[in-house]
Amino acid sequence: MLGAHAAADGVRFAVWSGAAERIWLSLFDKKGMRETDRLEMRSDGDRIFSLSVAGLKAGQRYGLRADGAYAPERGLWFDPDKLLVDPYAIEIDGPYAYDARLGARRGEGGDTAPLVPKAFVASPPPPVRRKPLGLAPDGLIYELNVRAFTKLHPAIPEDIRGTVAALGHPAIIDHLLKLGVGAVELMPIIAWIDERHLPPLGLRNAWGYNPVSFMAIEPRLAPGGLAELRAAVDALHAAGIGVILDLVFNHTGESDVFGPTLSMRGIDARTYYRHDGDGSLVNDTGTGNTVDCSQPMVQRLVLDALRHFVRHAGVDGFRFDLATVLGRTEHGFDPQAPMLAALASDPVLADTVLIAEPWDIGPGGYQLGNFPGRFLEWNDRYRDDMRRFWRGDASTLGALATRLAGSSDVFRRNGERVTRTVNFVAAHDGMTLADTCAFSEKHNEANGEDNRDGHNENFSWNNGVEGGSDDAVIAERRVRDARALLATLFLSRGAIMLSAGDEFGRTQRGNNNAYAQDNELTWLDWRGRDVALEAYAFALAAIRKASPVLGDAAFLAGETDGGVADVAWLDEAGVPLSVEQWEDPGRRHLTMVLASGTRSGGRLAVVVNGGDEGVSFRLPLRDEFRWRRLQPGGQERAEADWTVAARSVAIAVEETSGGGKGSR
C-alpha cells in the first residue's frame, strides 16, 4: 500500500516514482516547524520507495524529498530542497499558501519546509456500512460551495459557519428537503492552493478547483478532517439525501513551469503530467498542466482516492471536473480509455453516481454525449437552449422540446434507450440564474483582469437598465423570467441540477467567473433572499416529486400505450403541432403532454409561453378524466382560467372525474 500506514510497532511509508534516484522521508516535530529526522527510503523492483520506522504513531507529521535529474525543459524537477506532500496523504496540518520560493529553481530558493503543510500519519475510520442511496430519478442534484452556502446562514452556529460540519445542521437539511434535493454536490473540498496571480490582487481561490493532492481535505473547510465529512454525510443520509463530491483529476495547483513544486511534480512530473515530445507541459485544461490519466500509476491514485471517500466517508458519487482529460490517450479522447473503463467497472464504485463535465479546452475536447453509459453528463446544450428560448431568440422551439424531453439528439446517438443528461440552467461557472435575467454582459471587474476572464457569451439578457434598477416593472420582469427558467428546469425529463441559492435569487452582480471572490459577492444572503421565489421553487419540487414521469430517463417516442401517447406536442388549441408551426421562428409557445404523469395514472401537461402576450390554451379530453391546473407557490387557478401569462409556464394534471367528459 502507498502512503503512510500505522501499525502496532510503527509506521510504514511508501511512495512510487519511476524517475527519482533517491527519496527521503522527512519527519517533523509536533508543531511541524522543525525537521527532526531525514531518512532515506529504499526502492524495490517496482519503483516503490518504502521505509518502516519503529516507534512512530498516528499523528506524526511528515513530508517527502526526492532527488534525481533536474531538467525542467525535459519535465524533470527533482530538488531535495523542496518538501513534498505525499500524494496519498489523507490529512494535512494546514492550508496551502502560495509563495514565489515554492517555484524557485534548484539551488536558488532554499528549503521550502517552512512553506509547505505537513502530512499527518492518519488512520482512517473503519469502513462505512453503506446502504447505497443512489440518486432518485425525480431528485434534484444541488450544487453548493460549502463555505459560501453556510457562511451567512443565521441559524448556523458561528463556529461552524462555512465548514462541512454545517451541512448536517437541521436548518440546512430542512431547506434541502423542501427543495426535493436527492443529492448535494459539493464543490471541491480537497486541499487546494491559490493561483499565483491572486495574492498580489488581494484575492484568493474560493471554488477549490486548484488541488495539490487528491485525498487530503481542505483544513479550512473541514477542521475535523475526514471524520467531519463522515458526520455530515451521515446526517444527510439520515434525511435521505445523498452526497456527491466534485473532484479535480485533470490538473493540479503545481501549474506551469513557473508554478510551485509541492507534490507530484517533485516526485515524478513526467509520469503524473502530460508532456509533448519536446518535454513541454501539455495544457488541455488552461491551468498550466494536465494530469496524465493514461498512466497506470495515475489511474491507481485516482481509483484509490475515490475508494477512500466511498469506504471511509460513505459518499454516494462523484462529479469529474473537465472529465475529457480522464479519457485522453496519446491519440486523443477515447470513451474506452483505461481510466474511464476502470471507473465504470470498479466494484467499490459500482453503486455510485458518476457525473462527467464532458469537455476540456484541448484538441477535440468537447465530448458531450460521448462518455460511457455509466456516466451522467453535464448538458450545457440544455443550459444554452433554455436561455436562448427565454431570451427570445428565433428558431428555438424545436430545441426547447428536445431539451424538455431528455436531449435525445445528444444521448441517443449510439442506440441508448435512456438519457444520461444532467439538465441545468446555471452552475458555479457562469451567470447565476438571477443574473441571467438581469445582465446582458459579464461584469468581472472585481477579479482584477479588466473583465477579460470568464465566458463572453452567456445567452443572458438585462430586462432593463443593468445594475439593479429599482423600477418595479423591471424587477417584476426579472423575477418572472427567473420563475420561467426554474419551471422549465423542474419540469424537464432526466436528472436536473440547481446551483445553491438560485432558488431564491442569489446574485453575483453579473460576475460570471467568481472563483476568486471569497466574500459577500458569493456568500449566500439568507436574510435577504427572495422568499416568494423560494416558495415557488419548493412548489415546483413538490410537483416534480408527484410526477415520476419527469424523472424517467427513457426516451420518448410518441408511441401509444392503451391509446395514450407517451408524449404529445400540442398547440394552444390542443391539437398536434404542424410542421409549419414547428418551423415558424415566431412561435413562442407549445404544450407537452406526458402519459402517466401523475401517481393516479393521469397525464401531465406542461404549457410553455415564451411570448410577450398571454395565450389561451386547451387540453385534449378523455372520458372520465378532467384537468386540474396547478399554481406553484400560490392558489390553484379557477377551472375556467386557461390563460398562460406572458413568459411563463403553466402546469395541469389529469385526474379521474367520476364520470362524464372532463373540463377543458
C-alpha positions, -999 to +999 in steps of 0.1 A: +000+000+000+012+035-008+011+063+017+016+062+055+001+033+075+004+029+112+007-004+129+014-015+165+052-014+161+055+018+140+046+033+106+054+021+071+058+048+044+057+041+007+057+063-025+061+054-061+084+072-086+095+060-119+124+085-123+137+095-089+171+084-079+167+089-042+138+097-019+139+107+017+113+107+045+113+140+065+099+138+100+088+169+119+081+178+155+046+182+169+042+217+157+055+209+122+081+236+125+114+216+129+126+187+109+137+161+134+150+135+111+156+127+074+156+090+065+164+076+031+137+053+016+147+022-004+133+012-038+121-022-047+119-036-082+086-019-089+100+016-082+082+018-049+103+036-023+094+025+012+106+026+048+093+013+081+100+034+112+096+018+146+081+038+174+061+062+153+023+066+158-007+082+142-004+120+143+033+121+132+039+149+108+060+141+077+069+151+042+090+137+013+120+148-006+133+135-039+165+137-059+174+130-095+180+148-127+170+184-128+160+195-163+127+214-164+128+216-202+125+178-202+100+176-174+124+167-147+121+187-115+140+168-088+152+191-060+157+178-024+153+214-011+116+211-020+095+194+007+068+174-010+034+164+002+027+126-001+001+122-030-016+096-007-018+119+023-053+119+038-048+148+063-025+178+063-018+202+092-027+235+074-038+250+041-015+256+012-003+292+007+014+304-025+049+317-021+073+325-050+100+305-033+080+274-040+086+278-077+123+288-074+148+268-095+170+243-079+197+258-057+180+292-056+151+291-032+163+273-002+145+247+019+107+250+014+097+231+045+086+262+064+062+270+035+046+236+029+019+219+050+030+186+066+010+154+062-002+135+092+001+098+097-036+093+099-056+061+103-090+065+085-121+055+104-135+020+099-152+014+066-188+027+064-215+001+063-232+017+034-267+015+023-264+030-012-290+057-017-283+061-054-300+091-070-337+091-071-347+099-107-371+126-096-345+140-072-326+172-076-288+175-076-279+206-056-245+221-064-231+240-035-199+257-023-196+247+013-181+279+026-204+303+005-235+282+013-233+284+051-211+314+058-240+338+064-268+314+075-283+330+106-293+296+121-259+280+119-237+284+150-209+309+142-181+284+150-191+260+122-203+285+096-185+280+063-175+244+072-185+209+062-200+204+097-227+230+089-241+208+062-255+185+089-274+212+107-312+208+109-318+242+092-298+232+062-314+198+059-349+213+063-342+236+033-328+207+012-358+186+019-383+214+010-364+217-023-366+180-030-329+175-031-318+140-039-281+147-035-259+176-027-229+180-050-201+196-030-177+218-050-141+208-042-133+202-006-099+188-013-069+209-002-060+235-029-037+264-034-043+299-048-032+306-083-001+327-081-016+359-096-043+361-069-023+371-037-010+404-053-046+413-061-057+407-025-078+377-037-079+340-030-094+310-047-130+305-034-140+275-055-112+250-049-106+239-084-068+240-080-059+209-059-025+198-048-032+163-037-063+142-042-072+128-008-064+154+019-094+176+028-090+213+029-084+222+066-103+255+064-135+237+052-132+207+075-111+213+105-122+179+118-109+162+086-124+130+073-144+125+105-162+158+099-170+149+064-183+115+075-205+130+102-221+154+077-226+126+052-243+105+080-266+134+088-276+139+052-281+102+047-304+101+077-326+126+059-325+106+026-301+130+009-270+116-010-236+133-012-216+137-044-181+151-044-169+173-072-133+162-077-105+176-099-083+149-115-075+170-147-048+193-133-031+203-100-021+236-085+016+230-095+006+248-127+030+256-155+068+258-155+066+289-132+044+272-107+052+258-073+067+224-067+046+208-039+040+172-046+037+152-078+059+175-098+088+168-074+081+131-072+078+123-109+065+150-132+069+130-164+045+104-151+019+125-134+016+152-161+012+150-198+042+163-218+048+169-255+076+152-273+099+181-266+093+178-228+069+208-225+038+206-205+005+199-223-022+224-213-055+209-221-070+224-190-060+261-193-043+259-159-007+252-170-006+214-166-027+183-174-028+152-153-018+121-174-047+097-168-032+073-193-005+063-168-012+032-147+001+049-115-022+079-121-051+056-126-043+038-094-041+070-075-075+083-088-092+050-080-077+048-046-089+083-038-124+075-049-125+043-030-112+061+001-141+085+001-167+058-006-153+034+021-144+059+048-168+088+043-197+070+027-202+093-002-226+084-030-209+096-061-185+119-079-186+147-104-154+149-125-142+184-135-131+187-171-136+150-175-124+147-211-089+146-196-098+113-179-104+098-213-073+113-231-047+090-246-018+098-269-044+096-298-069+120-282-102+113-264-113+077-262-146+067-245-130+033-239-098+048-224-083+027-195-091+054-169-128+056-179-131+019-182-116+014-147-140+039-132-170+023-148-161-013-138-146-008-103-166-029-078-163-004-050-177+023-073-204+001-088-233+017-070-221+052-070-232+081-093-206+092-118-211+126-135-188+139-162-182+175-172-177+164-208-152+189-221-118+204-217-100+231-239-076+207-257-080+194-293-113+176-296-121+184-261-159+189-264-173+154-259-209+159-248-228+126-252-197+105-258-189+092-224-196+056-215-230+046-203-221+046-166-217+084-167-243+111-164-231+142-182-235+179-176-256+191-205-246+227-215-267+224-246-297+223-223-285+254-205-279+274-237-310+264-255-332+272-225-316+305-220-319+313-257-356+304-257-365+326-227-342+354-241-364+354-272-340+341-298-357+329-330-360+293-341-356+277-307-390+259-303-377+226-315-347+229-293-369+237-264-390+205-269-358+184-273-343+196-241-376+192-221-378+156-233-342+145-224-320+156-253-323+125-275-302+143-302-272+141-278-277+110-258-293+086-283-265+087-308-253+052-301-287+035-297-291+042-260-326+039-246-323+062-217-309+097-214-278+105-193-284+142-192-279+164-162-301+194-170-291+228-156-297+264-164-269+278-142-239+264-124-210+277-103-192+286-136-211+314-154-240+337-146-263+329-117-299+322-126-310+356-114-281+374-132-290+356-164-322+377-164-305+409-153-272+413-172-266+411-209-228+412-204-205+399-178-191+422-151-159+406-137-141+438-129-136+426-093-114+397-105-086+421-114-083+410-150-100+440-167-131+419-174-112+397-198-118+364-178-150+343-180-172+334-209-182+363-232-214+346-245-238+338-217-271+340-236-283+364-209-304+395-210-309+426-189-347+432-188-340+469-183-311+490-170-282+469-158-271+473-122-303+465-103-328+493-112-354+500-086-381+502-113-408+479-102-417+468-137-381+458-145-378+439-112-410+420-119-398+411-153-366+397-139-384+376-113-409+364-139-381+352-161-363+336-132-395+317-125-397+306-161-362+292-160-369+274-128-401+260-141-387+246-173-358+230-153-380+213-128-404+201-155-378+186-177-372+149-180-340+133-167-317+144-138-317+181-130-292+203-112-297+235-094-269+258-081-273+267-045-292+299-039-306+302-074-339+291-059-341+324-040-325+348-064-288+349-055-268+374-075-231+379-082-239+413-098-230+400-132-197+383-123-197+351-143-163+338-130-164+345-093-138+318-084-116+344-066-144+361-047-144+346-012-167+374+002-202+387+002-203+386-036-206+348-035-217+341+001-254+333+000-275+361+015-300+340+035-316+370+053-321+389+020-334+360-001-365+363-022-388+341-001-416+343-027-393+329-054-381+303-029-417+292-022-422+289-060-392+266-062-405+245-033-438+241-050-421+231-083-402+205-063-434+191-049-449+188-084-418+171-097-419+146-068-456+138-075-448+134-113-425+104-117-427+107-155-404+137-152-376+117-136-380+089-161-348+086-181-363+066-210-365+084-243-400+094-256-412+080-289-447+094-293-460+058-292-493+049-276-500+027-247-537+018-245-545+046-268-525+073-250-492+086-265-462+087-242-458+123-253-479+147-274-467+181-286-497+204-290-505+240-300-528+263-280-559+246-295-549+213-281-540+197-314-506+183-325-482+210-338-480+210-376-447+211-395-453+247-403-458+255-366-426+238-356-407+257-383-423+291-375-395+312-360-420+335-344-439+307-325-431+311-288-455+285-271-462+248-270-478+222-248-460+190-237-485+163-226-469+133-209-487+100-203-489+086-167-477+119-155-492+116-120-493+089-094-531+084-101-523+074-137-535+107-153-514+127-177-493+158-170-494+189-192-467+215-193-477+246-212-448+270-221-455+305-232-423+324-242-441+352-259-449+387-246-487+382-246-509+359-227-521+328-245-553+309-240-549+271-244-570+240-245-560+204-234-573+172-250-601+155-231-606+118-222-637+102-209-639+100-171-610+124-167-607+161-160-578+186-160-568+205-129-545+234-132-518+239-106-504+272-094-469+267-079-464+289-049-499+302-049-536+293-050-548+269-077-563+287-107-600+286-113-610+259-138-623+285-162-590+303-163-569+287-190-547+316-200-510+313-196-494+347-188-466+361-209-432+345-205-444+318-180-452+281-176-485+265-167-489+230-153-520+208-153-527+173-141-553+149-154-575+132-128-605+109-128-637+129-128-661+102-116-678+100-149-686+121-179-664+143-200-637+163-183-631+200-181-612+215-210 
